[in-house]
Amino acid sequence: MQNQQSKVHHVGEWASLRNTSPEIAEAIFEVAKFDEKMAEKIWENGSDEVLTLAFEKTDKDSLFWGEQTIERKNV
């Protein structure tokens, strides 16, 4: 079983490979309960729940999800 530090590293690496904000990647994995296949599906399909959770993790006004920039005011 992975420890918390290795999970954080993995999620950060996963986010970087997909050009996605770390806050969104963390939220995706939380919603997916750290199931990588489910996380990939969520990343591909989008999720309002993920966006809400991601913006709760930061005070930034915009985050990026692949090629798309998401503005806090639109969530």
N, C-alpha and C positions, 0 to 999 in steps of 0.2 A: 504494500500500500504506500502511496506517495505521501510524503510529509508536506506541510503547508508551504514551505520554502520551495520545494520542487514543483508544486502545483502552480505557484505564482510565476516561477521562471517559465514553465511550459506555456502558461496562458500568455505571458508577455511575448514569447517567441511566436506563438500561434497568431497573435495580433499583428506582429511585425510582418510576418509572411503574407498576411491578407490586407495589409495597409489599412488597419482598423485601429481605432483608439483603444488603448488598454482598458479603459472604463467599460467600453462596449463589450470587449472580449471577456472581461471578468463577469459582467452581467449575463452574457450568453452562457458561460460555463456554469454559473449559479443556477440559471433556469434549467439548463440541461443536466443538472446534478453531476457535473463533471464527466458526462458521457460524451466522448469525442464525436461519435457518429451523430448524435442528437445535436451537438453544438454546431456541426457542419451544416445540418439541415436548417437550423435556426439562422445561421449566418447567410445561407443562400436565400431563404424565404423572407427574412425580416421578422420583426416582432415589436409591437408597441410596448409590451411588458418589459422587454429588454431595454428599450430606449428610456422608459421611465426609471428603471433601476439604475441604468448607467448615469443619468443626469443626477440622481440622488447621491452618487459617489463623488461628484466634482462640483466646482463652482464655475467651470468653463461654460461659455455660451454656445459653443459648437463642438461637435465631435464628428469623426469621420468613420464611415462604414464602407470599406472598399473605396469605390470611386465617388461615393455620395457623402456630402457634408450635411449633417443634421443640426439644425438650429434648436436651441432649448425652447425658444418661443413657439415652435411648431409641434412640440411634444405635448 
